[in-house]
């Protein structure tokens, strides 16, 4: 039966009303969802009312599980303008009125995260002439990124220091910074935001020296063993005195990784790139060690590999406006054939591809040299003699000599603030410009005490003394004992037994 037109007309108003109601419900639901999304709460406590704007430099965070407040602070630290997670945790508690005894937040709880700054942080290197006198201490990466490390940095600044050396990559291969690369390890990064850390150093007018241990890299040798030195006898990775710690210095992939890391650090604002372990392994069964260059460049020696690598690295880094410095064995000043054959550290050639040479002239490490039974107690002799040799072999190169000095008590009973000052004055008198203090535990109590005295008598300890005014004290001290032929091997200058104390 067909419906009449009149009957159909009776249904039109009802259908229109239903459609209007349905449309209105749909819009309200969409508005509610949008409001929830705009509020940053993932739908928790969503409302159709407009969300209140967040305070400046603040994020809204919704916990998706039970979490500690401290853990949340660590998560957002790299995005925060604050340096320490403990500082950010305090700010989070204040912003959200969390009592000190509340350690956790529950799933679904919304927190305000204050002190957030735009990322990435951009910090530029502060270019300084290589002749700038720099007075530095060394910090491990884990120390540099800690509350204690920041206190050490401030203390060093307050007593007259103007530079800090800090680890980017240590000799175990661990990284302190979030550098992404197929060869990079997956350890926790102690300095999660490098430009922010450098900015902190720059805020105190401190020169930021980023240390990279190059070819002694336990991580790569162990986890990427195809890049390790090879054993001729077994075909397996070569071990130095039983330890699998050395990459193949001449392997292009290893070299490219280190140059890429150094370039990234330079672009992150560091003022100086310092290469350590710029060498081949010096201990172990040398005849059994097989390297890439021996096949790729059979006419090369180890010193050719080092010079070629430094040439490429310097060309890459210098346009970034940073200084390039090299750590070298103190005993390399003697340039003995056995040492050159093992390490590849030809100082004359290396000086062409850097701005600064930093010989490690810790007196206690000159075992058996020049007839001294206790070399650690003769800093004037060993620092003076070493600096004389380095001055001679680098003459005319333009390279600056800024030595590593001993800030630890190993093998000396005379370690004291006076011991520190004796090293500094001797180095300065023999051509050194500035200095670096090494203590593996980052204990600088003696340098702290020595610095005010040295600052008060700056004409004796700081600056570079003109050659015409060089004191004859070193020659007098050296004349007390015969300078017999050095009988120790290079390996003795850096024994594994001293690793906790000195590099």
C-alpha positions as CSV (number, residue, x, y, z in Angstrom):
1,X,0.0,0.0,0.0
2,X,1.4,3.4,-0.9
3,X,1.7,6.2,1.7
4,X,-0.1,9.3,1.1
5,X,1.8,12.6,0.8
6,X,0.0,13.9,3.9
7,X,1.2,11.0,6.1
8,X,4.9,11.5,4.9
9,X,4.7,15.2,5.8
10,X,3.8,14.3,9.4
11,X,7.2,12.5,9.8
12,X,9.5,15.3,8.5
13,X,9.6,17.5,11.7
14,X,10.4,14.4,13.9
15,X,13.3,13.4,11.5
16,X,14.7,16.9,11.5
17,X,14.7,17.0,15.3
18,X,16.5,13.7,15.6
19,X,19.2,14.7,13.0
20,X,19.7,18.0,14.9
21,X,20.2,16.2,18.2
22,X,22.5,13.7,16.7
23,X,24.6,16.4,15.0
24,X,24.8,18.4,18.3
25,X,26.0,15.3,20.2
26,X,28.7,14.7,17.6
27,X,30.0,18.2,17.8
28,X,30.1,18.2,21.6
29,X,32.0,14.9,21.6
30,X,34.5,16.2,19.1
31,X,35.0,19.4,21.1
32,X,35.5,17.4,24.2
33,X,38.2,15.3,22.5
34,X,39.9,18.3,21.1
35,X,39.9,20.0,24.5
36,X,41.4,16.9,26.1
37,X,44.1,16.8,23.4
38,X,44.9,20.5,23.8
39,X,45.2,20.1,27.6
40,X,48.1,17.7,27.1
41,X,46.4,15.2,29.4
42,X,45.8,12.4,26.9
43,X,42.1,12.5,27.7
44,X,42.5,12.5,31.5
45,X,40.0,14.9,33.1
46,X,39.1,16.3,29.7
47,X,36.7,19.2,29.5
48,X,34.9,21.1,26.9
49,X,36.1,24.3,28.6
50,X,39.3,25.9,27.1
51,X,42.4,24.7,29.0
52,X,44.3,27.3,31.0
53,X,47.6,28.3,29.4
54,X,50.7,26.8,30.8
55,X,53.2,29.0,32.5
56,X,56.2,30.1,30.4
57,X,58.9,27.5,29.9
58,X,56.7,24.8,31.3
59,X,55.6,21.4,30.0
60,X,52.6,19.3,31.1
61,X,53.5,15.7,31.9
62,X,51.0,12.8,32.5
63,X,52.4,9.7,34.2
64,X,51.6,6.5,32.3
65,X,52.8,4.4,35.2
66,X,53.9,4.9,38.8
67,X,57.2,6.8,38.7
68,X,59.5,8.5,41.1
69,X,59.7,12.3,41.0
70,X,63.5,12.0,40.8
71,X,63.2,9.7,37.8
72,X,60.9,12.3,36.0
73,X,63.5,15.0,36.8
74,X,66.3,13.0,35.2
75,X,64.1,12.3,32.2
76,X,63.6,16.1,31.5
77,X,67.0,17.3,32.7
78,X,68.5,17.5,29.2
79,X,65.6,19.8,28.2
80,X,65.9,21.9,31.3
81,X,68.0,25.1,31.8
82,X,69.1,23.7,35.1
83,X,72.3,21.7,35.5
84,X,71.3,19.1,38.1
85,X,68.4,16.7,38.3
86,X,68.2,17.5,42.0
87,X,67.6,21.1,41.2
88,X,64.9,20.2,38.7
89,X,63.2,17.9,41.1
90,X,63.0,20.7,43.7
91,X,61.4,22.9,41.0
92,X,58.9,20.2,40.0
93,X,57.9,19.7,43.7
94,X,57.4,23.4,44.1
95,X,55.4,23.8,40.9
96,X,53.1,20.9,41.8
97,X,53.0,21.4,45.6
98,X,54.4,17.9,46.2
99,X,55.5,17.2,49.8
100,X,59.1,16.1,50.3
101,X,58.0,12.7,51.6
102,X,56.1,11.9,48.4
103,X,58.6,9.9,46.4
104,X,56.2,8.6,43.7
105,X,53.5,9.9,41.4
106,X,50.6,7.6,40.3
107,X,49.6,6.6,36.9
108,X,47.4,9.4,35.3
109,X,48.7,12.1,37.6
110,X,49.5,15.4,35.7
111,X,52.6,17.4,36.6
112,X,54.0,20.7,35.5
113,X,57.7,20.5,34.5
114,X,59.2,24.0,34.8
115,X,62.5,25.5,33.6
116,X,62.2,23.9,30.1
117,X,64.1,25.7,27.3
118,X,63.9,25.4,23.6
119,X,66.0,22.6,22.1
120,X,68.6,22.1,20.8
121,X,70.7,24.5,22.8
122,X,73.2,26.2,20.6
123,X,76.5,27.1,22.1
124,X,79.5,28.3,20.0
125,X,83.2,27.7,20.6
126,X,85.1,30.7,22.0
127,X,88.1,31.1,19.8
128,X,91.3,31.9,21.6
129,X,94.9,32.1,20.3
130,X,96.9,29.0,20.9
131,X,99.3,31.1,22.9
132,X,96.7,31.7,25.6
133,X,97.9,30.6,29.0
134,X,95.5,27.9,30.2
135,X,95.5,26.4,33.7
136,X,93.3,23.3,33.9
137,X,92.2,20.3,35.9
138,X,90.9,17.0,34.5
139,X,87.5,15.6,35.3
140,X,86.1,12.2,34.3
141,X,82.8,12.4,32.3
142,X,80.8,11.0,35.2
143,X,82.3,13.5,37.6
144,X,81.9,16.5,35.2
145,X,78.1,15.8,35.0
146,X,77.6,15.5,38.7
147,X,76.8,17.9,41.5
148,X,80.3,17.2,43.0
149,X,81.9,17.9,39.6
150,X,80.1,21.3,39.4
151,X,81.4,22.1,42.8
152,X,85.0,21.2,41.7
153,X,84.6,23.3,38.6
154,X,83.5,26.3,40.7
155,X,86.2,25.8,43.2
156,X,88.9,25.7,40.5
157,X,87.5,28.9,39.0
158,X,87.5,30.6,42.3
159,X,91.2,29.8,43.0
160,X,92.3,31.1,39.6
161,X,91.9,28.3,37.2
162,X,90.6,29.2,33.7
163,X,90.1,25.9,31.9
164,X,88.7,22.4,32.5
165,X,89.5,19.1,30.7
166,X,86.6,16.7,30.7
167,X,86.1,13.3,29.2
168,X,84.1,12.8,26.0
169,X,85.4,9.3,25.4
170,X,87.6,7.4,27.8
171,X,90.0,4.6,27.1
172,X,87.3,2.0,27.9
173,X,85.3,3.4,25.0
174,X,82.5,4.7,27.1
175,X,81.0,8.0,26.0
176,X,79.9,10.9,28.3
177,X,77.7,12.5,25.6
178,X,74.7,11.4,23.5
179,X,76.6,10.9,20.2
180,X,74.8,8.7,17.8
181,X,77.0,6.4,15.7
182,X,77.0,2.6,14.8
183,X,80.3,2.2,16.8
184,X,79.1,4.2,19.8
185,X,78.4,2.2,23.0
186,X,75.1,2.2,24.8
187,X,76.3,3.3,28.3
188,X,74.5,6.0,30.3
189,X,75.6,9.4,29.2
190,X,76.8,11.5,32.1
191,X,76.6,14.7,30.2
192,X,73.2,14.4,28.4
193,X,73.3,17.9,26.9
194,X,76.8,18.9,25.9
195,X,76.1,22.4,24.6
196,X,74.4,23.2,28.0
197,X,77.4,21.9,29.9
198,X,79.8,24.0,27.8
199,X,77.6,27.0,28.3
200,X,78.0,26.5,32.0
201,X,81.8,26.5,31.7
202,X,81.6,29.6,29.4
203,X,79.5,31.4,32.0
204,X,82.5,31.4,34.2
205,X,84.9,32.2,31.4
206,X,86.4,28.8,31.5
207,X,88.0,27.2,28.4
208,X,86.3,23.9,27.6
209,X,88.8,21.2,26.7
210,X,87.1,18.0,25.4
211,X,89.3,14.9,25.9
212,X,88.9,12.0,23.5
213,X,90.8,8.8,24.0
214,X,91.3,7.6,20.5
215,X,92.6,4.1,19.7
216,X,92.7,2.4,23.1
217,X,88.9,1.7,23.0
218,X,87.9,-1.4,24.9
219,X,84.3,-1.2,23.8
220,X,85.1,-1.4,20.0
221,X,87.9,-4.0,20.6
222,X,85.4,-6.2,22.4
223,X,82.1,-5.6,20.7
224,X,83.4,-4.8,17.2
225,X,86.3,-7.2,17.2
226,X,86.8,-7.0,13.4
227,X,88.2,-3.5,14.1
228,X,90.6,-4.7,16.8
229,X,94.3,-5.4,16.2
230,X,94.7,-8.9,14.9
231,X,97.0,-11.7,16.1
232,X,99.2,-13.1,13.4
233,X,99.5,-16.5,15.3
234,X,95.8,-17.1,16.0
235,X,93.9,-14.8,13.6
236,X,91.9,-13.7,16.6
237,X,91.8,-10.2,18.1
238,X,95.3,-9.4,19.6
239,X,95.6,-8.8,23.3
240,X,98.0,-6.5,25.1
241,X,99.3,-8.5,28.0
242,X,96.1,-10.5,28.0
243,X,93.7,-7.6,27.7
244,X,91.5,-7.0,24.7
245,X,91.6,-3.2,24.7
246,X,93.1,-1.9,21.4
247,X,91.5,-1.0,18.2
248,X,93.5,-1.1,15.0
249,X,94.9,2.5,14.9
250,X,95.2,2.3,11.1
251,X,91.7,1.0,10.4
252,X,89.8,3.7,8.4
253,X,86.4,2.9,10.2
254,X,88.0,3.5,13.6
255,X,89.6,6.7,12.4
256,X,86.4,8.0,10.8
257,X,84.4,7.3,14.0
258,X,86.8,9.3,16.1
259,X,87.0,12.2,13.7
260,X,83.2,12.3,13.4
261,X,82.9,12.3,17.2
262,X,85.5,15.2,17.5
263,X,83.7,17.2,14.9
264,X,80.3,16.8,16.6
265,X,81.9,17.9,19.9
266,X,83.4,20.9,18.2
267,X,80.0,21.9,16.8
268,X,78.5,21.5,20.3
269,X,80.6,24.5,21.6
270,X,83.8,22.9,23.0
271,X,86.8,25.3,22.6
272,X,89.5,22.6,22.2
273,X,89.6,19.0,21.1
274,X,92.3,17.1,23.0
275,X,93.3,13.7,21.6
276,X,94.7,11.1,24.0
277,X,96.1,7.7,23.2
278,X,97.2,9.1,19.8
279,X,99.4,6.0,19.3
280,X,99.7,2.3,18.7
281,X,99.9,-0.1,21.6
282,X,103.3,-0.1,23.3
283,X,103.2,-3.2,25.3
284,X,102.5,-6.9,24.7
285,X,103.9,-9.1,21.9
286,X,104.5,-6.5,19.2
287,X,105.7,-9.1,16.6
288,X,102.3,-10.8,16.8
289,X,100.3,-7.7,16.2
290,X,98.9,-7.2,12.7
291,X,97.5,-3.9,11.5
292,X,95.5,-2.8,8.5
293,X,98.2,-0.4,7.2
294,X,100.7,-3.3,6.8
295,X,98.6,-4.6,3.9
296,X,97.1,-1.3,2.6
297,X,100.3,0.6,2.8
298,X,103.2,-1.9,3.3
299,X,105.8,0.9,2.9
300,X,104.4,2.8,5.9
301,X,105.7,2.9,9.4
302,X,103.5,3.4,12.5
303,X,104.5,7.1,12.6
304,X,103.2,7.5,9.0
305,X,99.8,6.3,10.2
306,X,99.7,8.7,13.1
307,X,100.8,11.6,11.0
308,X,98.3,10.8,8.2
309,X,95.4,10.5,10.7
310,X,96.3,13.8,12.4
311,X,96.5,15.6,9.0
312,X,93.0,14.5,8.2
313,X,91.7,15.3,11.7
314,X,93.3,18.8,11.8
315,X,91.8,19.7,8.4
316,X,88.4,18.7,9.6
317,X,88.5,20.4,13.0
318,X,90.3,23.6,12.5
319,X,87.6,25.2,10.3
320,X,85.3,24.7,13.3
321,X,87.3,27.3,15.3
322,X,88.7,25.0,17.9
323,X,92.2,24.3,19.1
324,X,93.6,20.8,18.6
325,X,95.9,19.4,21.3
326,X,97.7,16.1,21.6
327,X,98.7,14.1,24.7
328,X,102.0,12.4,24.3
329,X,104.3,10.3,26.5
330,X,106.8,12.4,28.4
331,X,109.6,10.0,27.4
332,X,108.9,10.6,23.7
333,X,111.0,13.8,24.1
334,X,114.0,11.5,23.8
335,X,112.7,10.1,20.5
336,X,114.4,6.8,21.0
337,X,114.0,4.4,18.0
338,X,112.4,1.7,20.2
339,X,109.7,4.1,21.4
340,X,109.0,5.5,17.9
341,X,108.7,1.9,16.5
342,X,106.1,1.0,19.1
343,X,104.0,4.1,19.6
344,X,104.3,5.9,16.2
345,X,104.6,9.2,18.1
346,X,107.1,11.1,16.0
347,X,106.9,14.4,17.9
348,X,108.4,16.5,15.1
349,X,105.8,15.3,12.6
350,X,102.9,15.4,15.1
351,X,103.7,19.1,15.9
352,X,102.7,20.0,12.3
353,X,99.1,18.9,12.9
354,X,98.1,20.5,16.2
355,X,98.2,23.7,18.1
356,X,99.2,22.4,21.5
357,X,101.4,19.4,22.6
358,X,100.7,18.2,26.2
359,X,103.5,15.9,27.3
360,X,102.7,13.7,30.3
361,X,105.7,14.5,32.4
362,X,104.7,13.1,35.8
363,X,108.0,12.7,37.7
364,X,107.0,9.5,39.4
365,X,106.7,7.7,36.0
366,X,110.3,8.1,34.9
367,X,111.3,4.7,36.3
368,X,115.0,4.0,36.3
369,X,115.9,7.2,34.4
370,X,119.2,9.1,34.9
371,X,120.1,7.1,38.0
372,X,117.3,8.4,40.2
373,X,116.0,5.7,42.5
374,X,113.0,7.8,43.4
375,X,112.2,10.0,40.4
376,X,108.9,11.1,41.9
377,X,110.9,13.1,44.4
378,X,112.9,15.0,41.7
379,X,110.3,17.0,39.8
380,X,112.7,19.8,38.9
381,X,115.1,17.3,37.1
382,X,112.5,15.3,35.2
383,X,110.2,18.1,34.3
384,X,113.1,20.4,33.4
385,X,114.9,17.8,31.3
386,X,111.7,16.7,29.5
387,X,110.7,20.3,28.7
388,X,114.2,21.0,27.4
389,X,114.0,18.1,25.0
390,X,110.5,19.0,23.8
391,X,111.6,22.6,23.3
392,X,114.5,21.4,21.2
393,X,112.6,19.0,18.9
394,X,109.7,21.3,18.3
395,X,111.7,24.4,17.7
396,X,110.4,26.4,14.7
397,X,107.1,24.5,14.6
398,X,105.0,27.1,16.4
399,X,103.4,24.5,18.6
400,X,102.7,25.4,22.2
401,X,103.9,23.2,25.0
402,X,101.3,22.9,27.8
403,X,102.3,19.9,29.9
404,X,100.4,17.5,32.1
405,X,101.7,17.7,35.7
406,X,101.4,15.3,38.6
407,X,98.5,16.0,41.0
408,X,98.7,12.7,42.9
409,X,100.9,11.2,45.6
410,X,102.0,8.0,43.8
411,X,105.6,7.1,44.3
412,X,106.6,10.3,46.1
413,X,106.6,11.2,49.8
414,X,106.9,14.9,49.0
415,X,103.5,15.5,47.4
416,X,102.1,18.8,48.7
417,X,101.2,22.3,47.6
418,X,104.9,23.0,47.4
419,X,105.3,20.0,45.1
420,X,102.7,21.5,42.8
421,X,104.4,24.8,42.8
422,X,107.8,23.3,42.0
423,X,106.4,21.5,39.0
424,X,104.7,24.6,37.7
425,X,107.7,26.9,38.1
426,X,110.0,24.4,36.5
427,X,107.7,23.9,33.5
428,X,107.3,27.6,33.1
429,X,111.0,28.2,33.3
430,X,111.7,25.6,30.6
431,X,109.3,26.9,28.0
432,X,105.9,25.6,29.1
433,X,102.9,27.9,28.8
434,X,100.1,26.9,31.2
435,X,99.5,23.5,32.6
436,X,97.1,20.6,33.1
437,X,96.7,18.8,36.4
438,X,95.9,15.1,36.3
439,X,94.3,13.2,39.1
440,X,92.2,10.1,38.1
441,X,90.1,10.5,41.3
442,X,89.6,14.2,40.6
443,X,91.1,15.2,44.0
444,X,92.6,18.6,43.6
445,X,93.1,19.5,47.3
446,X,96.8,20.3,46.8
447,X,96.4,22.4,43.7
448,X,93.6,24.4,45.4
449,X,96.0,25.3,48.2
450,X,98.9,26.1,45.8
451,X,96.9,28.4,43.4
452,X,96.5,31.4,45.7
453,X,100.3,31.5,46.3
454,X,101.1,31.1,42.7
455,X,98.6,33.8,41.8
456,X,100.2,36.2,44.3
457,X,103.6,35.5,42.7
458,X,102.4,35.3,39.1
459,X,105.7,36.6,37.7
460,X,107.3,33.3,39.0
461,X,104.6,30.8,38.1
462,X,102.4,32.2,35.3
463,X,103.1,33.4,31.8
464,X,106.0,32.4,29.6
465,X,109.4,33.5,30.7
466,X,111.5,35.0,27.9
467,X,114.4,32.8,26.8
468,X,117.0,35.4,27.9
469,X,115.7,35.1,31.5
470,X,115.8,31.3,31.8
471,X,117.1,30.3,35.2
472,X,120.1,28.0,35.3
473,X,118.6,26.0,38.2
474,X,117.8,23.0,36.0
475,X,121.3,22.7,34.6
476,X,122.7,22.9,38.1
477,X,120.3,20.2,39.4
478,X,121.0,18.0,36.4
479,X,124.7,18.3,36.9
480,X,124.5,16.6,40.3
481,X,124.0,13.2,38.7
482,X,125.5,11.6,35.5
483,X,123.0,11.4,32.6
484,X,123.4,7.7,31.8
485,X,121.7,6.2,28.9
486,X,118.1,5.7,29.5
487,X,117.6,2.0,30.0
488,X,113.8,1.7,30.6
489,X,111.4,0.8,27.9
490,X,108.6,3.0,27.0
491,X,106.1,0.5,28.4
492,X,107.4,1.3,31.8
493,X,106.3,4.9,31.5
494,X,102.6,3.9,31.6
495,X,102.0,0.7,33.4
496,X,98.6,-0.8,34.0
497,X,99.4,-1.0,37.7
498,X,99.1,2.8,37.9
499,X,95.9,3.1,36.0
500,X,93.8,4.2,39.0
501,X,96.3,7.1,39.6
502,X,97.5,8.3,36.3
503,X,96.7,7.8,32.6
